[in-house]
Structure formats: C-alpha cells, structure tokens
Amino acid sequence: MKARYELRPPGGKWLSLYVWFGKEKTRPSVESPGAVLSLFSNRQGDSGYGSNDFQVAYYPGSKTSAHLSPETAFLRIRRKEDLFTVETSVDGKKFTQALSVRSPEAAAAPAQKIVLGGQAFSETGSYAEYSYIKFNGKPLF
C-alpha cells in the first residue's frame, strides 16, 4: 500500500488499514471474537492531545506497537507460512521491518480480509489518498 495522509487540525481523526485473519462469515474488526490475527496500522492526529502518530501493532497479544515517522508513505505486510511481517518506507525503496509475529492459527485461518477505516471528530478536509493497494499480489484498484 502507498498512502498519503492529510490530517488537518484541530480535533481528532484517525485512518487505519489492517489485514485480518479469522473465521469465515465473521465481521472483520480488530478485536472481533472470530479474529485469529489482525495486523493493524493506524495514522492519527489530534492537536488537542498533541498527538501526531503512526503506529503498527498486531492483535491479539501485542503489548507494544512500533511508532513510525508521520512521513511514512509505504506499508507492506508479508506472510511466509506462519510468519507475518510489517515493513514500512518513506520513499518506497528502502523498507524497514516494523514488526513480526508467528501465528500458525492465522496461517490456517479460512478467511483473510483487508479493512480500510477512518474517523474524524471535527474539521473537514482530512483524508487518505491511496496510490495503490495490492492484496495477495493483485491490485485492488
């Protein structure tokens, strides 16, 4: 995925992307009962709380998240058997691993889905502009 986030002050807003693994016919929310693993990225800005943060995490079980530069534009989630990694880049050329997790349960999960989400509490004009998103090697648009 390549995204450019515009989070205009004031007020709170967030934009997220996650890849979800779990049971079929289950709503793919990060902490849904049917989830086995969610690899989650969240870009948020809230001038009221002084936050300008980009983080990645996994659920269930993640006790810490990797905090990234707000200039991060590229996010790559990879799977090799039961090893799941998230890599990030500012320029799309040099990627750095932000997290990795082993999950045999996710590797065997019958469903995998990609979820894009966002919320704004005030001030119009915040958005995410996606240049491309590929899922399982195929462009979504």
C-alpha positions in Angstrom: 0.0 0.0 0.0 1.1 3.5 -0.6 -0.9 6.3 1.1 -0.6 10.0 1.7 -2.4 11.1 4.9 -3.8 14.6 5.3 -4.9 15.1 8.9 -5.9 18.7 9.3 -6.1 20.3 12.8 -7.9 20.8 15.1 -9.6 17.9 16.6 -9.1 14.1 16.5 -9.0 11.9 13.5 -7.6 8.6 12.5 -7.2 6.4 9.4 -6.4 2.8 9.6 -5.6 -0.2 7.5 -5.4 -3.8 8.7 -5.2 -7.3 7.4 -7.5 -9.6 9.3 -7.3 -13.5 9.6 -10.1 -15.5 11.2 -13.4 -17.4 10.8 -15.5 -17.2 7.6 -18.7 -15.1 7.8 -17.3 -13.0 10.6 -17.2 -9.3 10.6 -13.5 -8.3 10.4 -13.0 -5.9 13.3 -9.6 -5.8 15.0 -10.8 -7.5 18.2 -13.8 -9.4 16.9 -14.4 -12.8 18.5 -13.8 -14.6 15.2 -10.4 -13.0 14.7 -7.2 -15.1 14.9 -4.8 -12.3 14.0 -5.1 -8.6 12.9 -2.0 -6.8 11.6 -3.0 -3.2 12.2 -1.7 0.2 11.1 -3.1 3.4 12.4 -2.3 7.0 11.5 -3.8 9.6 13.8 -3.5 13.3 14.6 -5.1 15.2 17.4 -3.9 18.7 18.1 -6.0 18.8 21.3 -3.9 15.9 22.8 -0.7 16.9 21.0 -0.6 13.7 19.0 0.8 13.1 15.5 1.4 9.4 15.4 1.7 6.5 13.0 1.8 3.0 14.6 1.6 -0.6 13.7 0.5 -3.4 16.0 -1.0 -6.9 16.0 -3.9 -8.3 17.9 -4.4 -10.3 19.9 -1.4 -10.2 22.1 0.5 -7.1 21.1 1.7 -5.3 24.1 3.7 -2.6 22.2 3.4 -1.0 18.8 6.1 0.3 16.5 5.8 4.1 16.3 6.7 5.3 12.8 7.6 8.6 11.3 4.5 10.5 10.2 6.2 10.8 6.8 5.9 7.0 6.3 4.1 6.5 3.0 4.5 2.8 2.2 3.3 -0.2 4.2 4.0 -3.8 3.2 2.5 -6.7 5.0 4.1 -10.1 4.2 3.4 -13.6 5.0 5.7 -16.6 4.7 4.0 -19.7 6.0 3.2 -18.7 9.7 5.5 -15.7 9.9 3.8 -12.3 9.3 5.8 -9.1 9.0 5.0 -5.5 8.5 7.6 -3.3 6.7 7.5 0.4 6.2 9.2 3.0 4.0 9.2 6.7 3.4 10.4 6.5 -0.2 9.2 3.1 -1.4 12.8 1.9 -1.9 14.3 1.3 1.5 11.9 -0.8 3.7 12.4 -1.4 7.4 10.7 -4.1 9.4 8.4 -2.6 11.9 7.1 -5.8 13.5 6.9 -9.6 13.0 4.8 -12.3 14.6 4.4 -16.0 14.2 0.9 -17.4 14.1 0.2 -20.9 13.0 -3.5 -20.2 13.7 -3.6 -17.3 11.3 -1.8 -19.3 8.6 -4.5 -21.9 8.9 -7.4 -19.4 9.1 -10.1 -19.9 6.5 -10.6 -16.2 5.8 -8.3 -13.2 5.3 -9.6 -9.7 4.6 -8.3 -6.2 4.2 -10.1 -3.4 6.0 -9.8 0.4 5.5 -11.2 2.6 8.1 -11.3 6.2 9.3 -13.0 8.6 11.7 -12.9 12.4 12.2 -14.3 14.2 15.2 -14.0 17.7 13.8 -12.8 19.8 10.9 -13.5 18.6 7.5 -10.8 18.0 4.9 -8.9 15.1 6.5 -8.3 12.2 4.1 -6.2 9.4 2.9 -5.1 9.2 -0.7 -4.1 5.7 -1.7 -1.9 5.4 -4.8 -2.2 1.7 -4.9 -3.2 -1.3 -2.7 -2.3 -4.8 -3.6 -3.8 -7.8 -1.8 -2.3 -11.3 -2.4 -0.2 -9.7 -5.1 -3.2 -8.4 -7.0 -4.1 -4.7 -7.3 -7.4 -3.7 -5.7 -7.7 -0.7 -8.0 
